[in-house]
């Protein structure tokens, strides 16, 4: 279908085809949505982990249990947060790619956009693997703790009860998993948009 003379694109997008302009808008919109969701969830998770690490009760419990180094679950959670930080940077780059699609002299190739989205996707998948492993570790430790309490002993041995800090750690890991899931959904949706036939 030929373009009618009166239907020329606006001057700001002259030189950009309509599908490229639409793809640029979607990269910007979904990139910012993913970025802000991940920032908020990641910040809450990081805050919880910092509070737990510097908590007096957490350190007393570790010393009572003879642990002088961070638990495996905490290390895996920190690794998951590092991956989340990289993912936030990837989401931050999507809107920049979208803006460049409207500039013919700076326009990235389709392969470059797909490669950027694939990097974001795999960073989120790797981070989710570490964070799920961390959450499984914590849930397993809490289950062992609960199962090791003799019946009726909870009244006398309050040190073997589950503490709020332990639930906070699991909450931080669930937040991180949700943030990484957001990154996966955004990357998959944008990959679908890039590969959509014109």
ChimeraX commands (.cxc) that place a marker at each C-alpha (Angstrom):
marker #1 position 0.00,0.00,0.00 radius 0.5
marker #1 position 1.50,3.32,-1.06 radius 0.5
marker #1 position 1.87,6.14,1.42 radius 0.5
marker #1 position -0.47,9.01,0.71 radius 0.5
marker #1 position 1.13,12.46,0.37 radius 0.5
marker #1 position -0.61,13.77,3.47 radius 0.5
marker #1 position 0.44,10.81,5.64 radius 0.5
marker #1 position 4.12,11.57,5.96 radius 0.5
marker #1 position 5.63,10.70,9.34 radius 0.5
marker #1 position 6.19,13.53,11.84 radius 0.5
marker #1 position 9.48,15.43,11.38 radius 0.5
marker #1 position 10.99,14.00,14.59 radius 0.5
marker #1 position 10.69,10.49,13.18 radius 0.5
marker #1 position 11.45,11.23,9.52 radius 0.5
marker #1 position 13.76,8.54,8.17 radius 0.5
marker #1 position 12.33,5.93,10.57 radius 0.5
marker #1 position 9.87,3.35,9.30 radius 0.5
marker #1 position 6.70,2.84,11.29 radius 0.5
marker #1 position 7.62,-0.68,12.54 radius 0.5
marker #1 position 11.03,0.55,13.75 radius 0.5
marker #1 position 9.40,3.50,15.51 radius 0.5
marker #1 position 6.88,1.16,17.18 radius 0.5
marker #1 position 9.68,-1.21,18.25 radius 0.5
marker #1 position 11.63,1.75,19.66 radius 0.5
marker #1 position 8.60,2.82,21.71 radius 0.5
marker #1 position 8.14,-0.71,23.06 radius 0.5
marker #1 position 11.82,-0.98,24.00 radius 0.5
marker #1 position 11.52,2.29,25.90 radius 0.5
marker #1 position 8.20,1.48,27.59 radius 0.5
marker #1 position 8.97,-2.07,28.69 radius 0.5
marker #1 position 12.60,-1.26,29.45 radius 0.5
marker #1 position 11.56,1.41,31.95 radius 0.5
marker #1 position 8.80,-0.78,33.44 radius 0.5
marker #1 position 11.29,-3.61,33.99 radius 0.5
marker #1 position 13.93,-1.22,35.29 radius 0.5
marker #1 position 11.74,0.35,37.98 radius 0.5
marker #1 position 10.18,-2.92,39.14 radius 0.5
marker #1 position 13.64,-4.46,39.47 radius 0.5
marker #1 position 15.06,-1.39,41.24 radius 0.5
marker #1 position 12.27,-1.35,43.85 radius 0.5
marker #1 position 12.33,-5.11,44.52 radius 0.5
marker #1 position 16.13,-5.23,44.45 radius 0.5
marker #1 position 16.44,-2.31,46.87 radius 0.5
marker #1 position 14.03,-3.95,49.35 radius 0.5
marker #1 position 15.94,-7.25,49.10 radius 0.5
marker #1 position 19.31,-5.56,49.56 radius 0.5
marker #1 position 18.02,-3.61,52.55 radius 0.5
marker #1 position 16.71,-6.78,54.20 radius 0.5
marker #1 position 19.99,-8.66,53.60 radius 0.5
marker #1 position 22.02,-5.75,55.05 radius 0.5
marker #1 position 19.75,-5.57,58.11 radius 0.5
marker #1 position 20.07,-9.32,58.64 radius 0.5
marker #1 position 23.87,-9.35,58.25 radius 0.5
marker #1 position 24.33,-6.55,60.78 radius 0.5
marker #1 position 21.62,-7.77,63.11 radius 0.5
marker #1 position 22.83,-8.53,66.63 radius 0.5
marker #1 position 20.51,-11.53,67.00 radius 0.5
marker #1 position 21.68,-13.03,63.69 radius 0.5
marker #1 position 25.33,-12.83,64.75 radius 0.5
marker #1 position 24.59,-14.24,68.24 radius 0.5
marker #1 position 22.80,-17.22,66.66 radius 0.5
marker #1 position 25.72,-17.88,64.31 radius 0.5
marker #1 position 28.21,-17.82,67.19 radius 0.5
marker #1 position 26.02,-20.16,69.26 radius 0.5
marker #1 position 25.92,-22.56,66.34 radius 0.5
marker #1 position 29.71,-22.36,65.90 radius 0.5
marker #1 position 29.52,-20.63,62.48 radius 0.5
marker #1 position 32.23,-18.07,61.78 radius 0.5
marker #1 position 31.45,-17.55,58.10 radius 0.5
marker #1 position 28.30,-16.56,56.21 radius 0.5
marker #1 position 25.83,-19.36,55.51 radius 0.5
marker #1 position 25.61,-20.85,52.03 radius 0.5
marker #1 position 22.09,-19.48,51.65 radius 0.5
marker #1 position 23.29,-15.94,52.36 radius 0.5
marker #1 position 26.21,-16.23,49.93 radius 0.5
marker #1 position 23.89,-17.51,47.18 radius 0.5
marker #1 position 21.46,-14.66,47.92 radius 0.5
marker #1 position 24.26,-12.10,47.54 radius 0.5
marker #1 position 25.32,-13.69,44.23 radius 0.5
marker #1 position 21.68,-13.48,43.09 radius 0.5
marker #1 position 21.62,-9.77,44.01 radius 0.5
marker #1 position 24.81,-9.18,41.99 radius 0.5
marker #1 position 23.14,-10.77,38.95 radius 0.5
marker #1 position 20.08,-8.60,39.63 radius 0.5
marker #1 position 22.30,-5.50,39.57 radius 0.5
marker #1 position 23.60,-6.51,36.12 radius 0.5
marker #1 position 20.02,-7.16,35.00 radius 0.5
marker #1 position 18.94,-3.69,36.16 radius 0.5
marker #1 position 21.71,-2.23,34.00 radius 0.5
marker #1 position 20.48,-4.33,31.04 radius 0.5
marker #1 position 16.92,-3.02,31.52 radius 0.5
marker #1 position 18.32,0.51,31.70 radius 0.5
marker #1 position 19.93,0.00,28.27 radius 0.5
marker #1 position 16.72,-1.12,26.53 radius 0.5
marker #1 position 15.19,2.41,26.42 radius 0.5
marker #1 position 18.49,3.76,25.08 radius 0.5
marker #1 position 18.36,1.19,22.26 radius 0.5
marker #1 position 14.75,2.24,21.62 radius 0.5
marker #1 position 15.72,5.91,21.31 radius 0.5
marker #1 position 18.56,5.05,18.94 radius 0.5
marker #1 position 16.13,3.26,16.61 radius 0.5
marker #1 position 14.60,6.68,15.80 radius 0.5
marker #1 position 18.02,8.08,14.83 radius 0.5
marker #1 position 19.13,6.74,11.43 radius 0.5
marker #1 position 22.80,7.67,12.01 radius 0.5
marker #1 position 22.94,5.83,15.37 radius 0.5
marker #1 position 20.46,3.03,14.66 radius 0.5
marker #1 position 21.64,-0.36,16.01 radius 0.5
marker #1 position 21.32,-3.46,13.87 radius 0.5
marker #1 position 18.65,-6.06,14.56 radius 0.5
marker #1 position 21.39,-8.51,15.62 radius 0.5
marker #1 position 22.73,-5.99,18.15 radius 0.5
marker #1 position 19.27,-5.50,19.70 radius 0.5
marker #1 position 18.67,-9.26,19.86 radius 0.5
marker #1 position 22.11,-9.81,21.42 radius 0.5
marker #1 position 21.42,-7.16,24.09 radius 0.5
marker #1 position 18.05,-8.73,24.92 radius 0.5
marker #1 position 19.58,-12.23,25.04 radius 0.5
marker #1 position 22.27,-11.02,27.47 radius 0.5
marker #1 position 19.56,-9.56,29.73 radius 0.5
marker #1 position 17.55,-12.79,29.49 radius 0.5
marker #1 position 20.47,-15.08,30.40 radius 0.5
marker #1 position 21.68,-12.80,33.22 radius 0.5
marker #1 position 18.20,-13.03,34.78 radius 0.5
marker #1 position 18.04,-16.81,34.32 radius 0.5
marker #1 position 21.46,-17.27,35.95 radius 0.5
marker #1 position 20.52,-14.94,38.82 radius 0.5
marker #1 position 17.24,-16.77,39.34 radius 0.5
marker #1 position 19.06,-20.13,39.54 radius 0.5
marker #1 position 21.30,-18.83,42.34 radius 0.5
marker #1 position 18.42,-17.15,44.18 radius 0.5
marker #1 position 16.12,-20.18,43.95 radius 0.5
marker #1 position 18.97,-22.34,45.27 radius 0.5
marker #1 position 19.42,-19.86,48.15 radius 0.5
marker #1 position 15.69,-19.91,48.94 radius 0.5
marker #1 position 15.61,-23.72,48.82 radius 0.5
marker #1 position 18.59,-23.81,51.19 radius 0.5
marker #1 position 16.86,-21.51,53.68 radius 0.5
marker #1 position 13.53,-23.32,53.53 radius 0.5
marker #1 position 15.34,-26.65,54.02 radius 0.5
marker #1 position 17.22,-25.30,57.05 radius 0.5
marker #1 position 13.99,-23.96,58.56 radius 0.5
marker #1 position 12.27,-27.29,57.96 radius 0.5
marker #1 position 15.12,-29.15,59.70 radius 0.5
marker #1 position 14.94,-26.69,62.57 radius 0.5
marker #1 position 11.20,-27.21,62.99 radius 0.5
marker #1 position 11.44,-31.00,62.71 radius 0.5
marker #1 position 14.24,-31.15,65.30 radius 0.5
marker #1 position 12.12,-29.48,68.01 radius 0.5
marker #1 position 10.84,-32.15,70.42 radius 0.5
marker #1 position 7.13,-31.99,71.13 radius 0.5
marker #1 position 6.43,-29.49,73.91 radius 0.5
marker #1 position 10.05,-28.25,73.96 radius 0.5
marker #1 position 9.13,-24.93,72.32 radius 0.5
marker #1 position 7.86,-23.68,75.67 radius 0.5
marker #1 position 11.22,-24.21,77.37 radius 0.5
marker #1 position 13.76,-23.94,74.51 radius 0.5
marker #1 position 12.85,-20.69,72.78 radius 0.5
marker #1 position 16.25,-20.54,71.07 radius 0.5
marker #1 position 15.18,-23.33,68.66 radius 0.5
marker #1 position 12.11,-21.45,67.40 radius 0.5
marker #1 position 11.99,-19.82,63.99 radius 0.5
marker #1 position 12.79,-16.11,64.29 radius 0.5
marker #1 position 11.39,-13.19,62.27 radius 0.5
marker #1 position 14.85,-12.53,60.77 radius 0.5
marker #1 position 14.82,-15.96,59.15 radius 0.5
marker #1 position 11.48,-15.17,57.51 radius 0.5
marker #1 position 12.86,-11.78,56.38 radius 0.5
marker #1 position 15.71,-13.56,54.58 radius 0.5
marker #1 position 13.22,-15.71,52.68 radius 0.5
marker #1 position 11.19,-12.58,51.85 radius 0.5
marker #1 position 14.31,-10.95,50.42 radius 0.5
marker #1 position 14.94,-13.98,48.22 radius 0.5
marker #1 position 11.33,-14.09,47.00 radius 0.5
marker #1 position 11.59,-10.37,46.11 radius 0.5
marker #1 position 14.79,-11.05,44.17 radius 0.5
marker #1 position 13.17,-13.96,42.32 radius 0.5
marker #1 position 10.20,-11.72,41.43 radius 0.5
marker #1 position 12.57,-9.02,40.13 radius 0.5
marker #1 position 14.46,-11.55,38.00 radius 0.5
marker #1 position 11.19,-13.01,36.71 radius 0.5
marker #1 position 10.22,-9.47,35.65 radius 0.5
marker #1 position 13.51,-9.18,33.74 radius 0.5
marker #1 position 12.89,-12.52,32.00 radius 0.5
marker #1 position 9.34,-11.53,30.99 radius 0.5
marker #1 position 10.47,-8.12,29.68 radius 0.5
marker #1 position 13.35,-9.65,27.67 radius 0.5
marker #1 position 11.13,-12.40,26.20 radius 0.5
marker #1 position 8.40,-9.90,25.28 radius 0.5
marker #1 position 10.88,-7.56,23.60 radius 0.5
marker #1 position 12.53,-10.46,21.75 radius 0.5
marker #1 position 9.07,-11.38,20.44 radius 0.5
marker #1 position 8.57,-7.76,19.32 radius 0.5
marker #1 position 11.94,-7.66,17.54 radius 0.5
marker #1 position 11.32,-10.95,15.71 radius 0.5
marker #1 position 7.72,-10.08,14.83 radius 0.5
marker #1 position 7.22,-9.97,11.07 radius 0.5
marker #1 position 6.73,-6.47,9.69 radius 0.5
marker link #1:1,2 radius 0.2
marker link #1:2,3 radius 0.2
marker link #1:3,4 radius 0.2
marker link #1:4,5 radius 0.2
marker link #1:5,6 radius 0.2
marker link #1:6,7 radius 0.2
marker link #1:7,8 radius 0.2
marker link #1:8,9 radius 0.2
marker link #1:9,10 radius 0.2
marker link #1:10,11 radius 0.2
marker link #1:11,12 radius 0.2
marker link #1:12,13 radius 0.2
marker link #1:13,14 radius 0.2
marker link #1:14,15 radius 0.2
marker link #1:15,16 radius 0.2
marker link #1:16,17 radius 0.2
marker link #1:17,18 radius 0.2
marker link #1:18,19 radius 0.2
marker link #1:19,20 radius 0.2
marker link #1:20,21 radius 0.2
marker link #1:21,22 radius 0.2
marker link #1:22,23 radius 0.2
marker link #1:23,24 radius 0.2
marker link #1:24,25 radius 0.2
marker link #1:25,26 radius 0.2
marker link #1:26,27 radius 0.2
marker link #1:27,28 radius 0.2
marker link #1:28,29 radius 0.2
marker link #1:29,30 radius 0.2
marker link #1:30,31 radius 0.2
marker link #1:31,32 radius 0.2
marker link #1:32,33 radius 0.2
marker link #1:33,34 radius 0.2
marker link #1:34,35 radius 0.2
marker link #1:35,36 radius 0.2
marker link #1:36,37 radius 0.2
marker link #1:37,38 radius 0.2
marker link #1:38,39 radius 0.2
marker link #1:39,40 radius 0.2
marker link #1:40,41 radius 0.2
marker link #1:41,42 radius 0.2
marker link #1:42,43 radius 0.2
marker link #1:43,44 radius 0.2
marker link #1:44,45 radius 0.2
marker link #1:45,46 radius 0.2
marker link #1:46,47 radius 0.2
marker link #1:47,48 radius 0.2
marker link #1:48,49 radius 0.2
marker link #1:49,50 radius 0.2
marker link #1:50,51 radius 0.2
marker link #1:51,52 radius 0.2
marker link #1:52,53 radius 0.2
marker link #1:53,54 radius 0.2
marker link #1:54,55 radius 0.2
marker link #1:55,56 radius 0.2
marker link #1:56,57 radius 0.2
marker link #1:57,58 radius 0.2
marker link #1:58,59 radius 0.2
marker link #1:59,60 radius 0.2
marker link #1:60,61 radius 0.2
marker link #1:61,62 radius 0.2
marker link #1:62,63 radius 0.2
marker link #1:63,64 radius 0.2
marker link #1:64,65 radius 0.2
marker link #1:65,66 radius 0.2
marker link #1:66,67 radius 0.2
marker link #1:67,68 radius 0.2
marker link #1:68,69 radius 0.2
marker link #1:69,70 radius 0.2
marker link #1:70,71 radius 0.2
marker link #1:71,72 radius 0.2
marker link #1:72,73 radius 0.2
marker link #1:73,74 radius 0.2
marker link #1:74,75 radius 0.2
marker link #1:75,76 radius 0.2
marker link #1:76,77 radius 0.2
marker link #1:77,78 radius 0.2
marker link #1:78,79 radius 0.2
marker link #1:79,80 radius 0.2
marker link #1:80,81 radius 0.2
marker link #1:81,82 radius 0.2
marker link #1:82,83 radius 0.2
marker link #1:83,84 radius 0.2
marker link #1:84,85 radius 0.2
marker link #1:85,86 radius 0.2
marker link #1:86,87 radius 0.2
marker link #1:87,88 radius 0.2
marker link #1:88,89 radius 0.2
marker link #1:89,90 radius 0.2
marker link #1:90,91 radius 0.2
marker link #1:91,92 radius 0.2
marker link #1:92,93 radius 0.2
marker link #1:93,94 radius 0.2
marker link #1:94,95 radius 0.2
marker link #1:95,96 radius 0.2
marker link #1:96,97 radius 0.2
marker link #1:97,98 radius 0.2
marker link #1:98,99 radius 0.2
marker link #1:99,100 radius 0.2
marker link #1:100,101 radius 0.2
marker link #1:101,102 radius 0.2
marker link #1:102,103 radius 0.2
marker link #1:103,104 radius 0.2
marker link #1:104,105 radius 0.2
marker link #1:105,106 radius 0.2
marker link #1:106,107 radius 0.2
marker link #1:107,108 radius 0.2
marker link #1:108,109 radius 0.2
marker link #1:109,110 radius 0.2
marker link #1:110,111 radius 0.2
marker link #1:111,112 radius 0.2
marker link #1:112,113 radius 0.2
marker link #1:113,114 radius 0.2
marker link #1:114,115 radius 0.2
marker link #1:115,116 radius 0.2
marker link #1:116,117 radius 0.2
marker link #1:117,118 radius 0.2
marker link #1:118,119 radius 0.2
marker link #1:119,120 radius 0.2
marker link #1:120,121 radius 0.2
marker link #1:121,122 radius 0.2
marker link #1:122,123 radius 0.2
marker link #1:123,124 radius 0.2
marker link #1:124,125 radius 0.2
marker link #1:125,126 radius 0.2
marker link #1:126,127 radius 0.2
marker link #1:127,128 radius 0.2
marker link #1:128,129 radius 0.2
marker link #1:129,130 radius 0.2
marker link #1:130,131 radius 0.2
marker link #1:131,132 radius 0.2
marker link #1:132,133 radius 0.2
marker link #1:133,134 radius 0.2
marker link #1:134,135 radius 0.2
marker link #1:135,136 radius 0.2
marker link #1:136,137 radius 0.2
marker link #1:137,138 radius 0.2
marker link #1:138,139 radius 0.2
marker link #1:139,140 radius 0.2
marker link #1:140,141 radius 0.2
marker link #1:141,142 radius 0.2
marker link #1:142,143 radius 0.2
marker link #1:143,144 radius 0.2
marker link #1:144,145 radius 0.2
marker link #1:145,146 radius 0.2
marker link #1:146,147 radius 0.2
marker link #1:147,148 radius 0.2
marker link #1:148,149 radius 0.2
marker link #1:149,150 radius 0.2
marker link #1:150,151 radius 0.2
marker link #1:151,152 radius 0.2
marker link #1:152,153 radius 0.2
marker link #1:153,154 radius 0.2
marker link #1:154,155 radius 0.2
marker link #1:155,156 radius 0.2
marker link #1:156,157 radius 0.2
marker link #1:157,158 radius 0.2
marker link #1:158,159 radius 0.2
marker link #1:159,160 radius 0.2
marker link #1:160,161 radius 0.2
marker link #1:161,162 radius 0.2
marker link #1:162,163 radius 0.2
marker link #1:163,164 radius 0.2
marker link #1:164,165 radius 0.2
marker link #1:165,166 radius 0.2
marker link #1:166,167 radius 0.2
marker link #1:167,168 radius 0.2
marker link #1:168,169 radius 0.2
marker link #1:169,170 radius 0.2
marker link #1:170,171 radius 0.2
marker link #1:171,172 radius 0.2
marker link #1:172,173 radius 0.2
marker link #1:173,174 radius 0.2
marker link #1:174,175 radius 0.2
marker link #1:175,176 radius 0.2
marker link #1:176,177 radius 0.2
marker link #1:177,178 radius 0.2
marker link #1:178,179 radius 0.2
marker link #1:179,180 radius 0.2
marker link #1:180,181 radius 0.2
marker link #1:181,182 radius 0.2
marker link #1:182,183 radius 0.2
marker link #1:183,184 radius 0.2
marker link #1:184,185 radius 0.2
marker link #1:185,186 radius 0.2
marker link #1:186,187 radius 0.2
marker link #1:187,188 radius 0.2
marker link #1:188,189 radius 0.2
marker link #1:189,190 radius 0.2
marker link #1:190,191 radius 0.2
marker link #1:191,192 radius 0.2
marker link #1:192,193 radius 0.2
marker link #1:193,194 radius 0.2
marker link #1:194,195 radius 0.2
marker link #1:195,196 radius 0.2
marker link #1:196,197 radius 0.2
marker link #1:197,198 radius 0.2
view
